[in-house]
Amino acid sequence: MADVLFYHLEARPLEAVIPQLLEKTLERGWRAVVEVGTIERAEALDAHLWTWRDDSFLAHGLAKGDDQDALQPVLITTGTENPNGAACRFYIDRAVPQSADGYERIVYMFSGHDPDAVAEARLAWRALRDGNALTYWQQEQDGRWVKKA
């Protein structure tokens, strides 16, 4: 059984939130895979994680399909594989989880400002609720996360 966390972004954008969640993932001793919807988005996230904060270094790589992928603590990809043996998988930018198999934790982040993304999240909730521990977190106006379900 995997923990599946739904993060409903409202006040702060993904770029402000995901680096902190990835840092917490690494602090747990887990590797992470971040699945995104397009290669352009993967490249933008890759560039952002190198520069998101002056006093921080978040080791990561962009999946290239070679042996280096397995060495990355955080791997950004458009594919469904798990080449770095990650325990935690993030789904962002309209990438939608279909299963939690093989992971300790799934983190699904979606924009509350995009009706299609909200509808996809509802479908994902129904698809993942059997056999997994689901929680739903909504962002308050001040950026705090409140557990709603």
C-alpha positions in Angstrom: 0.0 0.0 0.0 1.4 3.4 -1.0 0.7 6.8 0.4 -0.9 8.9 -2.3 -0.8 12.7 -1.6 -3.0 15.0 -3.8 -1.7 18.6 -3.6 -4.2 21.2 -4.9 -2.2 24.2 -5.9 -4.1 27.5 -5.3 -2.0 30.4 -4.0 1.6 29.5 -4.8 2.8 28.1 -8.1 4.3 24.7 -8.6 7.8 26.2 -9.0 7.6 27.6 -5.4 6.4 24.4 -3.9 8.0 21.4 -5.6 11.7 22.2 -4.7 10.7 22.1 -1.0 8.9 18.8 -1.3 11.8 17.3 -3.2 14.2 18.4 -0.4 11.9 16.7 2.2 11.9 13.6 0.1 15.7 13.5 -0.1 15.9 14.2 3.7 13.9 10.9 4.2 16.6 9.1 2.3 14.3 8.5 -0.7 15.1 9.0 -4.4 12.4 10.7 -6.5 11.1 10.6 -10.0 9.3 13.6 -11.3 7.0 12.9 -14.2 5.9 15.8 -16.3 3.7 16.1 -19.4 6.2 17.4 -22.0 9.9 17.5 -22.6 9.7 21.3 -22.7 8.3 21.4 -19.2 10.9 18.9 -18.1 13.7 21.1 -19.4 12.1 24.2 -17.7 11.9 22.4 -14.4 15.4 21.1 -14.7 16.7 24.7 -15.2 14.5 26.0 -12.3 15.8 23.5 -9.8 19.4 24.6 -10.4 18.6 28.2 -9.6 15.5 28.2 -7.4 17.4 29.4 -4.3 20.8 30.9 -3.9 21.7 29.0 -0.7 20.5 25.6 -1.8 21.7 22.8 -4.0 19.1 20.2 -5.1 20.9 17.4 -6.9 18.9 16.2 -9.9 19.1 15.2 -13.5 17.0 15.2 -16.6 16.3 11.6 -17.9 18.4 10.8 -21.0 17.8 7.1 -21.1 21.5 6.3 -20.3 23.3 4.8 -17.3 23.5 8.2 -15.6 19.8 8.2 -15.0 20.2 5.5 -12.3 22.6 7.7 -10.4 20.3 10.7 -9.9 18.7 11.3 -6.5 15.9 13.2 -8.3 15.2 12.4 -12.0 12.9 14.4 -14.2 11.2 12.5 -17.0 8.3 12.3 -19.4 8.3 8.5 -19.2 6.7 6.0 -16.9 9.8 4.0 -15.9 11.7 4.3 -12.7 15.4 4.2 -13.7 16.8 5.5 -10.5 14.9 3.1 -8.2 12.8 6.0 -6.6 10.6 5.3 -3.6 8.6 8.5 -4.4 7.1 9.6 -7.7 5.8 13.1 -8.3 3.2 13.8 -11.1 3.1 17.4 -12.3 2.1 19.4 -15.3 -0.9 17.2 -16.3 1.0 13.9 -15.8 -1.6 11.8 -14.1 -0.9 8.7 -11.9 -2.6 5.5 -13.0 -1.1 3.3 -10.3 1.0 3.5 -7.2 2.6 0.1 -7.7 6.3 0.0 -6.8 6.4 3.2 -4.8 6.1 4.1 -1.1 4.7 7.5 -1.9 3.0 9.2 -4.9 2.7 13.0 -4.9 0.2 14.3 -7.4 0.2 18.1 -7.9 -2.5 19.9 -9.9 -3.6 23.5 -10.4 -6.9 24.6 -8.9 -7.0 27.2 -11.6 -7.3 24.6 -14.4 -10.7 23.0 -14.5 -9.4 20.1 -16.7 -6.6 19.4 -14.2 -9.2 19.3 -11.3 -11.3 16.9 -13.3 -8.3 14.7 -13.9 -7.5 14.7 -10.2 -11.0 13.6 -9.3 -10.6 10.6 -11.8 -7.2 9.8 -10.3 -8.6 9.8 -6.8 -11.3 7.3 -7.8 -8.7 5.1 -9.6 -6.2 5.1 -6.8 -8.4 4.9 -3.7 -8.6 1.1 -3.6 -5.5 -0.4 -1.9 -3.7 2.9 -1.2 -3.8 5.5 1.6 -5.0 8.7 0.0 -4.8 12.2 1.4 -5.9 15.5 -0.1 -4.1 18.8 0.7 -5.4 22.2 -0.3 -3.3 25.3 -0.4 -4.6 28.3 1.7 -4.2 31.9 0.5 -1.1 32.3 2.7 0.5 29.2 1.1 -0.1 26.8 4.0 -1.3 23.3 3.3 -4.4 22.1 5.0 -5.4 18.5 5.0 -9.0 18.2 3.7 -9.4 14.5 3.3 
